[in-house]
């Protein structure tokens, strides 16, 4: 997951050079939906979603519909590597939300790790973000809130629903929602091969395949620790951005990178007390367990 969701920042940066953010979201979600909706329908995994369609709609908006548009728009002004690093704030927000919802608790070590990771984000903002990029930073901030909220909805309100059905329906709903804008803002000429390849990989690998794996990850480690992949995603985003797009690697990038990885190590270590108390089983999502079994 760290690799699969570290790559999109590069692909989005390449794609938005020729395709509008709304059109990119439409093409990405439509590709994923075309792959997964027939599979979910054949397995009878769409009908069980109807009783909880309101929660499914909320999940779709906060996990896909709004974040993917904001991220694509932000990358028209921010580098792919910096965007990836800023999204690393997701685990901190996720931990706070999970604690408020009673799904997890924060001990001192985990709080320290999350704060160290946040200090890395602050280093990036201090060194690598100019005044003209503040709107893009605000968009990334909203992205992190959405990405932190999505796994919590999977764990409780959407628990027990088939994972393939949830992902397929969410992608289909998003694609339908963006179709009017996406289809009317298509490029006047066919984009280059690199743009078309970026859109294809985003839709197939970084969307359809990635979400199924993410459900399985939540089943194994829980919704809060699952979001900590966003501490390692930046490593992939930075390496690809610097190596393939020639993006800058500054002192702020280096400091933020080290602090984020250090925070990751502290925040993801399990409590000895929790390991010693097997009777206190973590809350897991049945749909994610199904995804893990199918994989």
Secondary structure, 3 states (H helix, E strand, C coil): CCCHHHHHHHHHHHHCCCCCHHHHHHHHHHHHHHHHHHHHHHCCCCHHHHHHHHHHHHHHHHHHHHHHHHHHHHCCCCCHHHHHHHHHHHHHHHHHHHHHCCCCCCCHHHHHHHHHHHHHHHHHHHHHCCHHHHHHHHHHHHHHHHHHHHHHHHHCCCCCCCHHHHHHHHHHHHHHHHHHHHHHCCCCCCCCHHHHHHHHHHHHHHHHHHHHHHHHHHHHHCHHHHCCHHHHHHHHHHHHHHHHHCCCCCHHHHHHHHHHHHHHHHHHCCCHHHHCCCCCCCCCCHHHHHHHHHC
